[in-house]
Each structure stands twice: as C-alpha cells, then as structure tokens.
Amino acid sequence: MALKHAPRDQRDLWDKIWRDHHGTVVLFQMPNAWLIAWIIFTLISLLSSSKGAANVFWWLSSGTLVIWALLEVFRGVNYFRRALGVVILLMTIGSVFGIGL
C-alpha cells in the first residue's frame, strides 16, 4: 500500500506573504461581523454620555477586536494578514493594560 502525500504548497515566500491559495493578492477584505461589531461598539463608546456605558462598550469593542485578531492569526489567508492579526492583537492587549506604543 503506497502512502499518499498531501500536495505541498509550491508558492514562494513572496507569494505566501501577499497572495491567498488562489493566487489573488489579499491586503484588505470586506469587513466581517467582528470588525463591524468593533466599529459599532467603538462609536457607541465614543458617543456615550455615560461613563459606565462608555466603559462597557469600550470593553466590548476590545473583545471583538481581539477575536478578529485571533482569527486572522490562525486563519489568515496569507502571511501579511496573519502578521496584521499579531500586530492588532498586541496593540489591543497593550491598550487594555495601559501600555502605549
């Protein structure tokens, strides 16, 4: 019985950074539900007149951004998107703990 090997990804590093598996250059994608939720929660937190409500929506926006970043890190279509997820994740965690860049 012969072992079948999975086909190896034949793309070079440059293509892995910028292109998806179909060969399309992917830098930006249409916003998904997590990014839309982050935008909405951020706007509500900025426009809220109540400090308590603003704080709740800030935490919700931070949480949704962390989820989006983790999805990009583990399921991004190319290395650029994965690196973008890492950067946003680190910036969001820094923001939560009061560490500025």
Secondary structure by P-SEA (a helix, b strand, c coil): cbbbbcccccccccccccccccccccccccccaaaaaaaaaaaaaaacccaaaaaaaaaaaaaaaaaaaaaaacccccaaaaaaaaaaaaaaaaaaacccc
